[in-house]
Amino acid sequence: MQDIFDTSAEKILRACEIGKKAGLKYVYAGNISGIDEENSYCPQCGELNIKRVGYDIQRLYKKGKCRKCGEDLNLVTK
């Protein structure tokens, strides 16, 4: 598949926008490092709950709930 071009950042961000407008709660832009759209936020209050930088993932939520408002994020936790 070396003859296929990488998906542009613009297309990835547009796909995220479409997903959010369609009502998806946990849309994020993968493969684009250093932008807010690569993180996951609470759909209720907008609090950052999963911070991604490349392959590094920080889980900031508490027991599957938003650390700010307590919204159940429907996450599988350890």
mmCIF file as gemmi writes it, N, C-alpha and C atoms, coordinates in Angstrom:
data_model
loop_
_atom_site.group_PDB
_atom_site.id
_atom_site.type_symbol
_atom_site.label_atom_id
_atom_site.label_alt_id
_atom_site.label_comp_id
_atom_site.label_asym_id
_atom_site.label_entity_id
_atom_site.label_seq_id
_atom_site.pdbx_PDB_ins_code
_atom_site.Cartn_x
_atom_site.Cartn_y
_atom_site.Cartn_z
_atom_site.occupancy
_atom_site.B_iso_or_equiv
_atom_site.pdbx_formal_charge
_atom_site.auth_seq_id
_atom_site.auth_asym_id
_atom_site.pdbx_PDB_model_num
ATOM 1 N N . MET Axp A 1 ? 0.821 -1.202 0 1 0 ? 1 A 1
ATOM 2 C CA . MET Axp A 1 ? 0 0 0 1 0 ? 1 A 1
ATOM 3 C C . MET Axp A 1 ? 0.859 1.257 0 1 0 ? 1 A 1
ATOM 4 N N . GLN Axp A 2 ? 2.045 1.163 -0.535 1 0 ? 2 A 1
ATOM 5 C CA . GLN Axp A 2 ? 2.925 2.323 -0.565 1 0 ? 2 A 1
ATOM 6 C C . GLN Axp A 2 ? 2.503 3.342 -1.617 1 0 ? 2 A 1
ATOM 7 N N . ASP Axp A 3 ? 1.577 2.969 -2.487 1 0 ? 3 A 1
ATOM 8 C CA . ASP Axp A 3 ? 1.12 3.891 -3.523 1 0 ? 3 A 1
ATOM 9 C C . ASP Axp A 3 ? -0.091 4.708 -3.072 1 0 ? 3 A 1
ATOM 10 N N . ILE Axp A 4 ? -0.513 4.534 -1.818 1 0 ? 4 A 1
ATOM 11 C CA . ILE Axp A 4 ? -1.666 5.275 -1.289 1 0 ? 4 A 1
ATOM 12 C C . ILE Axp A 4 ? -1.168 6.375 -0.368 1 0 ? 4 A 1
ATOM 13 N N . PHE Axp A 5 ? -1.683 7.572 -0.555 1 0 ? 5 A 1
ATOM 14 C CA . PHE Axp A 5 ? -1.255 8.72 0.245 1 0 ? 5 A 1
ATOM 15 C C . PHE Axp A 5 ? -1.867 8.677 1.64 1 0 ? 5 A 1
ATOM 16 N N . ASP Axp A 6 ? -1.168 9.296 2.602 1 0 ? 6 A 1
ATOM 17 C CA . ASP Axp A 6 ? -1.698 9.441 3.957 1 0 ? 6 A 1
ATOM 18 C C . ASP Axp A 6 ? -2.953 10.309 3.918 1 0 ? 6 A 1
ATOM 19 N N . THR Axp A 7 ? -3.86 10.055 4.847 1 0 ? 7 A 1
ATOM 20 C CA . THR Axp A 7 ? -5.047 10.898 4.968 1 0 ? 7 A 1
ATOM 21 C C . THR Axp A 7 ? -4.604 12.255 5.505 1 0 ? 7 A 1
ATOM 22 N N . SER Axp A 8 ? -5.062 13.313 4.881 1 0 ? 8 A 1
ATOM 23 C CA . SER Axp A 8 ? -4.646 14.662 5.292 1 0 ? 8 A 1
ATOM 24 C C . SER Axp A 8 ? -5.275 15.025 6.642 1 0 ? 8 A 1
ATOM 25 N N . ALA Axp A 9 ? -4.612 15.912 7.358 1 0 ? 9 A 1
ATOM 26 C CA . ALA Axp A 9 ? -5.13 16.402 8.639 1 0 ? 9 A 1
ATOM 27 C C . ALA Axp A 9 ? -6.494 17.055 8.436 1 0 ? 9 A 1
ATOM 28 N N . GLU Axp A 10 ? -6.667 17.745 7.336 1 0 ? 10 A 1
ATOM 29 C CA . GLU Axp A 10 ? -7.942 18.41 7.061 1 0 ? 10 A 1
ATOM 30 C C . GLU Axp A 10 ? -9.081 17.393 6.959 1 0 ? 10 A 1
ATOM 31 N N . LYS Axp A 11 ? -8.821 16.27 6.294 1 0 ? 11 A 1
ATOM 32 C CA . LYS Axp A 11 ? -9.856 15.236 6.159 1 0 ? 11 A 1
ATOM 33 C C . LYS Axp A 11 ? -10.166 14.578 7.502 1 0 ? 11 A 1
ATOM 34 N N . ILE Axp A 12 ? -9.131 14.346 8.308 1 0 ? 12 A 1
ATOM 35 C CA . ILE Axp A 12 ? -9.355 13.744 9.62 1 0 ? 12 A 1
ATOM 36 C C . ILE Axp A 12 ? -10.188 14.677 10.498 1 0 ? 12 A 1
ATOM 37 N N . LEU Axp A 13 ? -9.848 15.953 10.505 1 0 ? 13 A 1
ATOM 38 C CA . LEU Axp A 13 ? -10.597 16.924 11.306 1 0 ? 13 A 1
ATOM 39 C C . LEU Axp A 13 ? -12.026 17.084 10.796 1 0 ? 13 A 1
ATOM 40 N N . ARG Axp A 14 ? -12.21 17.027 9.506 1 0 ? 14 A 1
ATOM 41 C CA . ARG Axp A 14 ? -13.563 17.103 8.925 1 0 ? 14 A 1
ATOM 42 C C . ARG Axp A 14 ? -14.379 15.882 9.34 1 0 ? 14 A 1
ATOM 43 N N . ALA Axp A 15 ? -13.768 14.71 9.342 1 0 ? 15 A 1
ATOM 44 C CA . ALA Axp A 15 ? -14.466 13.492 9.775 1 0 ? 15 A 1
ATOM 45 C C . ALA Axp A 15 ? -14.888 13.611 11.24 1 0 ? 15 A 1
ATOM 46 N N . CYS Axp A 16 ? -14.027 14.177 12.074 1 0 ? 16 A 1
ATOM 47 C CA . CYS Axp A 16 ? -14.38 14.396 13.488 1 0 ? 16 A 1
ATOM 48 C C . CYS Axp A 16 ? -15.574 15.336 13.606 1 0 ? 16 A 1
ATOM 49 N N . GLU Axp A 17 ? -15.559 16.383 12.838 1 0 ? 17 A 1
ATOM 50 C CA . GLU Axp A 17 ? -16.654 17.351 12.847 1 0 ? 17 A 1
ATOM 51 C C . GLU Axp A 17 ? -17.973 16.686 12.437 1 0 ? 17 A 1
ATOM 52 N N . ILE Axp A 18 ? -17.932 15.876 11.41 1 0 ? 18 A 1
ATOM 53 C CA . ILE Axp A 18 ? -19.128 15.157 10.939 1 0 ? 18 A 1
ATOM 54 C C . ILE Axp A 18 ? -19.639 14.211 12.026 1 0 ? 18 A 1
ATOM 55 N N . GLY Axp A 19 ? -18.723 13.473 12.661 1 0 ? 19 A 1
ATOM 56 C CA . GLY Axp A 19 ? -19.113 12.558 13.724 1 0 ? 19 A 1
ATOM 57 C C . GLY Axp A 19 ? -19.781 13.27 14.886 1 0 ? 19 A 1
ATOM 58 N N . LYS Axp A 20 ? -19.221 14.398 15.294 1 0 ? 20 A 1
ATOM 59 C CA . LYS Axp A 20 ? -19.806 15.169 16.401 1 0 ? 20 A 1
ATOM 60 C C . LYS Axp A 20 ? -21.188 15.7 16.041 1 0 ? 20 A 1
ATOM 61 N N . LYS Axp A 21 ? -21.327 16.208 14.813 1 0 ? 21 A 1
ATOM 62 C CA . LYS Axp A 21 ? -22.635 16.716 14.367 1 0 ? 21 A 1
ATOM 63 C C . LYS Axp A 21 ? -23.667 15.602 14.289 1 0 ? 21 A 1
ATOM 64 N N . ALA Axp A 22 ? -23.2 14.368 14.064 1 0 ? 22 A 1
ATOM 65 C CA . ALA Axp A 22 ? -24.107 13.221 13.992 1 0 ? 22 A 1
ATOM 66 C C . ALA Axp A 22 ? -24.501 12.721 15.383 1 0 ? 22 A 1
ATOM 67 N N . GLY Axp A 23 ? -23.895 13.299 16.429 1 0 ? 23 A 1
ATOM 68 C CA . GLY Axp A 23 ? -24.257 12.934 17.789 1 0 ? 23 A 1
ATOM 69 C C . GLY Axp A 23 ? -23.311 11.984 18.496 1 0 ? 23 A 1
ATOM 70 N N . LEU Axp A 24 ? -22.183 11.653 17.864 1 0 ? 24 A 1
ATOM 71 C CA . LEU Axp A 24 ? -21.207 10.794 18.534 1 0 ? 24 A 1
ATOM 72 C C . LEU Axp A 24 ? -20.549 11.574 19.666 1 0 ? 24 A 1
ATOM 73 N N . LYS Axp A 25 ? -20.397 10.95 20.815 1 0 ? 25 A 1
ATOM 74 C CA . LYS Axp A 25 ? -19.896 11.649 22.004 1 0 ? 25 A 1
ATOM 75 C C . LYS Axp A 25 ? -18.379 11.647 22.132 1 0 ? 25 A 1
ATOM 76 N N . TYR Axp A 26 ? -17.705 10.636 21.65 1 0 ? 26 A 1
ATOM 77 C CA . TYR Axp A 26 ? -16.284 10.481 21.934 1 0 ? 26 A 1
ATOM 78 C C . TYR Axp A 26 ? -15.441 10.432 20.662 1 0 ? 26 A 1
ATOM 79 N N . VAL Axp A 27 ? -15.619 11.403 19.816 1 0 ? 27 A 1
ATOM 80 C CA . VAL Axp A 27 ? -14.86 11.495 18.569 1 0 ? 27 A 1
ATOM 81 C C . VAL Axp A 27 ? -13.544 12.21 18.849 1 0 ? 27 A 1
ATOM 82 N N . TYR Axp A 28 ? -12.46 11.66 18.325 1 0 ? 28 A 1
ATOM 83 C CA . TYR Axp A 28 ? -11.173 12.351 18.435 1 0 ? 28 A 1
ATOM 84 C C . TYR Axp A 28 ? -10.357 12.085 17.177 1 0 ? 28 A 1
ATOM 85 N N . ALA Axp A 29 ? -9.422 12.996 16.917 1 0 ? 29 A 1
ATOM 86 C CA . ALA Axp A 29 ? -8.584 12.908 15.72 1 0 ? 29 A 1
ATOM 87 C C . ALA Axp A 29 ? -7.311 12.141 16.046 1 0 ? 29 A 1
ATOM 88 N N . GLY Axp A 30 ? -7.175 10.957 15.491 1 0 ? 30 A 1
ATOM 89 C CA . GLY Axp A 30 ? -5.951 10.184 15.672 1 0 ? 30 A 1
ATOM 90 C C . GLY Axp A 30 ? -4.929 10.556 14.613 1 0 ? 30 A 1
ATOM 91 N N . ASN Axp A 31 ? -3.692 10.265 14.88 1 0 ? 31 A 1
ATOM 92 C CA . ASN Axp A 31 ? -2.582 10.479 13.948 1 0 ? 31 A 1
ATOM 93 C C . ASN Axp A 31 ? -2.268 11.944 13.682 1 0 ? 31 A 1
ATOM 94 N N . ILE Axp A 32 ? -2.768 12.836 14.533 1 0 ? 32 A 1
ATOM 95 C CA . ILE Axp A 32 ? -2.396 14.249 14.449 1 0 ? 32 A 1
ATOM 96 C C . ILE Axp A 32 ? -1.981 14.651 15.857 1 0 ? 32 A 1
ATOM 97 N N . SER Axp A 33 ? -0.709 14.817 16.077 1 0 ? 33 A 1
ATOM 98 C CA . SER Axp A 33 ? -0.221 15.091 17.42 1 0 ? 33 A 1
ATOM 99 C C . SER Axp A 33 ? -0.191 16.586 17.718 1 0 ? 33 A 1
ATOM 100 N N . GLY Axp A 34 ? -0.489 16.926 18.964 1 0 ? 34 A 1
ATOM 101 C CA . GLY Axp A 34 ? -0.353 18.301 19.424 1 0 ? 34 A 1
ATOM 102 C C . GLY Axp A 34 ? -1.56 19.185 19.219 1 0 ? 34 A 1
ATOM 103 N N . ILE Axp A 35 ? -2.731 18.593 18.973 1 0 ? 35 A 1
ATOM 104 C CA . ILE Axp A 35 ? -3.941 19.407 18.806 1 0 ? 35 A 1
ATOM 105 C C . ILE Axp A 35 ? -4.993 18.964 19.829 1 0 ? 35 A 1
ATOM 106 N N . ASP Axp A 36 ? -5.898 19.852 20.185 1 0 ? 36 A 1
ATOM 107 C CA . ASP Axp A 36 ? -6.952 19.533 21.159 1 0 ? 36 A 1
ATOM 108 C C . ASP Axp A 36 ? -7.851 18.396 20.699 1 0 ? 36 A 1
ATOM 109 N N . GLU Axp A 37 ? -8.039 18.264 19.407 1 0 ? 37 A 1
ATOM 110 C CA . GLU Axp A 37 ? -8.948 17.258 18.862 1 0 ? 37 A 1
ATOM 111 C C . GLU Axp A 37 ? -8.457 15.825 19.039 1 0 ? 37 A 1
ATOM 112 N N . GLU Axp A 38 ? -7.214 15.622 19.486 1 0 ? 38 A 1
ATOM 113 C CA . GLU Axp A 38 ? -6.737 14.258 19.72 1 0 ? 38 A 1
ATOM 114 C C . GLU Axp A 38 ? -7.114 13.767 21.12 1 0 ? 38 A 1
ATOM 115 N N . ASN Axp A 39 ? -7.714 14.625 21.931 1 0 ? 39 A 1
ATOM 116 C CA . ASN Axp A 39 ? -8.112 14.289 23.291 1 0 ? 39 A 1
ATOM 117 C C . ASN Axp A 39 ? -9.597 13.95 23.36 1 0 ? 39 A 1
ATOM 118 N N . SER Axp A 40 ? -10.026 13.401 24.499 1 0 ? 40 A 1
ATOM 119 C CA . SER Axp A 40 ? -11.446 13.104 24.715 1 0 ? 40 A 1
ATOM 120 C C . SER Axp A 40 ? -11.959 13.934 25.884 1 0 ? 40 A 1
ATOM 121 N N . TYR Axp A 41 ? -13.129 14.504 25.672 1 0 ? 41 A 1
ATOM 122 C CA . TYR Axp A 41 ? -13.722 15.416 26.642 1 0 ? 41 A 1
ATOM 123 C C . TYR Axp A 41 ? -15.085 14.894 27.096 1 0 ? 41 A 1
ATOM 124 N N . CYS Axp A 42 ? -15.495 15.293 28.281 1 0 ? 42 A 1
ATOM 125 C CA . CYS Axp A 42 ? -16.806 14.908 28.801 1 0 ? 42 A 1
ATOM 126 C C . CYS Axp A 42 ? -17.9 15.512 27.919 1 0 ? 42 A 1
ATOM 127 N N . PRO Axp A 43 ? -18.858 14.692 27.491 1 0 ? 43 A 1
ATOM 128 C CA . PRO Axp A 43 ? -19.934 15.227 26.662 1 0 ? 43 A 1
ATOM 129 C C . PRO Axp A 43 ? -20.889 16.127 27.457 1 0 ? 43 A 1
ATOM 130 N N . GLN Axp A 44 ? -20.849 16.034 28.773 1 0 ? 44 A 1
ATOM 131 C CA . GLN Axp A 44 ? -21.734 16.832 29.629 1 0 ? 44 A 1
ATOM 132 C C . GLN Axp A 44 ? -21.149 18.216 29.918 1 0 ? 44 A 1
ATOM 133 N N . CYS Axp A 45 ? -19.89 18.258 30.412 1 0 ? 45 A 1
ATOM 134 C CA . CYS Axp A 45 ? -19.319 19.539 30.857 1 0 ? 45 A 1
ATOM 135 C C . CYS Axp A 45 ? -18.106 20.002 30.045 1 0 ? 45 A 1
ATOM 136 N N . GLY Axp A 46 ? -17.567 19.146 29.179 1 0 ? 46 A 1
ATOM 137 C CA . GLY Axp A 46 ? -16.43 19.527 28.344 1 0 ? 46 A 1
ATOM 138 C C . GLY Axp A 46 ? -15.069 19.352 28.988 1 0 ? 46 A 1
ATOM 139 N N . GLU Axp A 47 ? -15.016 18.759 30.182 1 0 ? 47 A 1
ATOM 140 C CA . GLU Axp A 47 ? -13.748 18.54 30.89 1 0 ? 47 A 1
ATOM 141 C C . GLU Axp A 47 ? -12.869 17.534 30.133 1 0 ? 47 A 1
ATOM 142 N N . LEU Axp A 48 ? -11.574 17.809 30.07 1 0 ? 48 A 1
ATOM 143 C CA . LEU Axp A 48 ? -10.617 16.875 29.478 1 0 ? 48 A 1
ATOM 144 C C . LEU Axp A 48 ? -10.551 15.628 30.349 1 0 ? 48 A 1
ATOM 145 N N . ASN Axp A 49 ? -10.816 14.46 29.773 1 0 ? 49 A 1
ATOM 146 C CA . ASN Axp A 49 ? -10.796 13.214 30.529 1 0 ? 49 A 1
ATOM 147 C C . ASN Axp A 49 ? -9.79 12.2 30.004 1 0 ? 49 A 1
ATOM 148 N N . ILE Axp A 50 ? -9.429 12.289 28.727 1 0 ? 50 A 1
ATOM 149 C CA . ILE Axp A 50 ? -8.371 11.435 28.177 1 0 ? 50 A 1
ATOM 150 C C . ILE Axp A 50 ? -7.467 12.327 27.334 1 0 ? 50 A 1
ATOM 151 N N . LYS Axp A 51 ? -6.211 12.439 27.767 1 0 ? 51 A 1
ATOM 152 C CA . LYS Axp A 51 ? -5.236 13.271 27.057 1 0 ? 51 A 1
ATOM 153 C C . LYS Axp A 51 ? -4.33 12.357 26.256 1 0 ? 51 A 1
ATOM 154 N N . ARG Axp A 52 ? -4.204 12.63 24.964 1 0 ? 52 A 1
ATOM 155 C CA . ARG Axp A 52 ? -3.362 11.84 24.081 1 0 ? 52 A 1
ATOM 156 C C . ARG Axp A 52 ? -2.275 12.718 23.475 1 0 ? 52 A 1
ATOM 157 N N . VAL Axp A 53 ? -1.052 12.209 23.506 1 0 ? 53 A 1
ATOM 158 C CA . VAL Axp A 53 ? 0.064 12.843 22.808 1 0 ? 53 A 1
ATOM 159 C C . VAL Axp A 53 ? 0.795 11.702 22.118 1 0 ? 53 A 1
ATOM 160 N N . GLY Axp A 54 ? 0.575 11.583 20.828 1 0 ? 54 A 1
ATOM 161 C CA . GLY Axp A 54 ? 1.132 10.449 20.099 1 0 ? 54 A 1
ATOM 162 C C . GLY Axp A 54 ? 0.559 9.158 20.66 1 0 ? 54 A 1
ATOM 163 N N . TYR Axp A 55 ? 1.431 8.263 21.103 1 0 ? 55 A 1
ATOM 164 C CA . TYR Axp A 55 ? 0.984 6.994 21.666 1 0 ? 55 A 1
ATOM 165 C C . TYR Axp A 55 ? 0.858 7.041 23.188 1 0 ? 55 A 1
ATOM 166 N N . ASP Axp A 56 ? 1.166 8.172 23.796 1 0 ? 56 A 1
ATOM 167 C CA . ASP Axp A 56 ? 1.042 8.329 25.246 1 0 ? 56 A 1
ATOM 168 C C . ASP Axp A 56 ? -0.397 8.728 25.578 1 0 ? 56 A 1
ATOM 169 N N . ILE Axp A 57 ? -1.012 7.966 26.461 1 0 ? 57 A 1
ATOM 170 C CA . ILE Axp A 57 ? -2.403 8.223 26.837 1 0 ? 57 A 1
ATOM 171 C C . ILE Axp A 57 ? -2.482 8.409 28.341 1 0 ? 57 A 1
ATOM 172 N N . GLN Axp A 58 ? -3.045 9.534 28.774 1 0 ? 58 A 1
ATOM 173 C CA . GLN Axp A 58 ? -3.278 9.792 30.194 1 0 ? 58 A 1
ATOM 174 C C . GLN Axp A 58 ? -4.778 9.726 30.443 1 0 ? 58 A 1
ATOM 175 N N . ARG Axp A 59 ? -5.17 8.832 31.34 1 0 ? 59 A 1
ATOM 176 C CA . ARG Axp A 59 ? -6.576 8.707 31.713 1 0 ? 59 A 1
ATOM 177 C C . ARG Axp A 59 ? -6.807 9.565 32.941 1 0 ? 59 A 1
ATOM 178 N N . LEU Axp A 60 ? -7.557 10.629 32.788 1 0 ? 60 A 1
ATOM 179 C CA . LEU Axp A 60 ? -7.744 11.597 33.856 1 0 ? 60 A 1
ATOM 180 C C . LEU Axp A 60 ? -9.07 11.42 34.587 1 0 ? 60 A 1
ATOM 181 N N . TYR Axp A 61 ? -9.931 10.553 34.089 1 0 ? 61 A 1
ATOM 182 C CA . TYR Axp A 61 ? -11.233 10.315 34.713 1 0 ? 61 A 1
ATOM 183 C C . TYR Axp A 61 ? -11.066 9.485 35.981 1 0 ? 61 A 1
ATOM 184 N N . LYS Axp A 62 ? -12.106 9.425 36.782 1 0 ? 62 A 1
ATOM 185 C CA . LYS Axp A 62 ? -12.085 8.667 38.036 1 0 ? 62 A 1
ATOM 186 C C . LYS Axp A 62 ? -13.152 7.583 38 1 0 ? 62 A 1
ATOM 187 N N . LYS Axp A 63 ? -12.733 6.325 38.015 1 0 ? 63 A 1
ATOM 188 C CA . LYS Axp A 63 ? -13.642 5.167 38.033 1 0 ? 63 A 1
ATOM 189 C C . LYS Axp A 63 ? -14.678 5.234 36.907 1 0 ? 63 A 1
ATOM 190 N N . GLY Axp A 64 ? -14.228 5.641 35.709 1 0 ? 64 A 1
ATOM 191 C CA . GLY Axp A 64 ? -15.105 5.692 34.544 1 0 ? 64 A 1
ATOM 192 C C . GLY Axp A 64 ? -16.033 6.887 34.5 1 0 ? 64 A 1
ATOM 193 N N . LYS Axp A 65 ? -15.823 7.832 35.426 1 0 ? 65 A 1
ATOM 194 C CA . LYS Axp A 65 ? -16.684 9.018 35.487 1 0 ? 65 A 1
ATOM 195 C C . LYS Axp A 65 ? -15.843 10.277 35.306 1 0 ? 65 A 1
ATOM 196 N N . CYS Axp A 66 ? -16.484 11.297 34.77 1 0 ? 66 A 1
ATOM 197 C CA . CYS Axp A 66 ? -15.809 12.583 34.584 1 0 ? 66 A 1
ATOM 198 C C . CYS Axp A 66 ? -15.299 13.081 35.927 1 0 ? 66 A 1
ATOM 199 N N . ARG Axp A 67 ? -14.08 13.558 35.942 1 0 ? 67 A 1
ATOM 200 C CA . ARG Axp A 67 ? -13.482 14.016 37.196 1 0 ? 67 A 1
ATOM 201 C C . ARG Axp A 67 ? -14.062 15.343 37.665 1 0 ? 67 A 1
ATOM 202 N N . LYS Axp A 68 ? -14.773 16.057 36.778 1 0 ? 68 A 1
ATOM 203 C CA . LYS Axp A 68 ? -15.342 17.349 37.165 1 0 ? 68 A 1
ATOM 204 C C . LYS Axp A 68 ? -16.81 17.236 37.561 1 0 ? 68 A 1
ATOM 205 N N . CYS Axp A 69 ? -17.628 16.627 36.683 1 0 ? 69 A 1
ATOM 206 C CA . CYS Axp A 69 ? -19.078 16.622 36.928 1 0 ? 69 A 1
ATOM 207 C C . CYS Axp A 69 ? -19.629 15.262 37.33 1 0 ? 69 A 1
ATOM 208 N N . GLY Axp A 70 ? -18.818 14.203 37.223 1 0 ? 70 A 1
ATOM 209 C CA . GLY Axp A 70 ? -19.277 12.863 37.613 1 0 ? 70 A 1
ATOM 210 C C . GLY Axp A 70 ? -20.063 12.12 36.553 1 0 ? 70 A 1
ATOM 211 N N . GLU Axp A 71 ? -20.175 12.671 35.358 1 0 ? 71 A 1
ATOM 212 C CA . GLU Axp A 71 ? -20.884 12.011 34.25 1 0 ? 71 A 1
ATOM 213 C C . GLU Axp A 71 ? -20.281 10.633 33.979 1 0 ? 71 A 1
ATOM 214 N N . ASP Axp A 72 ? -21.124 9.613 33.853 1 0 ? 72 A 1
ATOM 215 C CA . ASP Axp A 72 ? -20.66 8.271 33.503 1 0 ? 72 A 1
ATOM 216 C C . ASP Axp A 72 ? -20.2 8.309 32.042 1 0 ? 72 A 1
ATOM 217 N N . LEU Axp A 73 ? -18.929 8.04 31.811 1 0 ? 73 A 1
ATOM 218 C CA . LEU Axp A 73 ? -18.344 8.135 30.479 1 0 ? 73 A 1
ATOM 219 C C . LEU Axp A 73 ? -18.476 6.848 29.678 1 0 ? 73 A 1
ATOM 220 N N . ASN Axp A 74 ? -19.096 5.82 30.268 1 0 ? 74 A 1
ATOM 221 C CA . ASN Axp A 74 ? -19.289 4.53 29.596 1 0 ? 74 A 1
ATOM 222 C C . ASN Axp A 74 ? -17.975 3.957 29.081 1 0 ? 74 A 1
ATOM 223 N N . LEU Axp A 75 ? -16.97 4.001 29.94 1 0 ? 75 A 1
ATOM 224 C CA . LEU Axp A 75 ? -15.645 3.493 29.591 1 0 ? 75 A 1
ATOM 225 C C . LEU Axp A 75 ? -15.391 2.174 30.283 1 0 ? 75 A 1
ATOM 226 N N . VAL Axp A 76 ? -14.649 1.322 29.619 1 0 ? 76 A 1
ATOM 227 C CA . VAL Axp A 76 ? -14.193 0.088 30.257 1 0 ? 76 A 1
ATOM 228 C C . VAL Axp A 76 ? -12.952 0.459 31.058 1 0 ? 76 A 1
ATOM 229 N N . THR Axp A 77 ? -12.995 0.252 32.355 1 0 ? 77 A 1
ATOM 230 C CA . THR Axp A 77 ? -11.857 0.598 33.2 1 0 ? 77 A 1
ATOM 231 C C . THR Axp A 77 ? -11.296 -0.644 33.853 1 0 ? 77 A 1
ATOM 232 N N . LYS Axp A 78 ? -10.066 -0.554 34.278 1 0 ? 78 A 1
ATOM 233 C CA . LYS Axp A 78 ? -9.394 -1.679 34.921 1 0 ? 78 A 1
ATOM 234 C C . LYS Axp A 78 ? -9.85 -1.831 36.347 1 0 ? 78 A 1
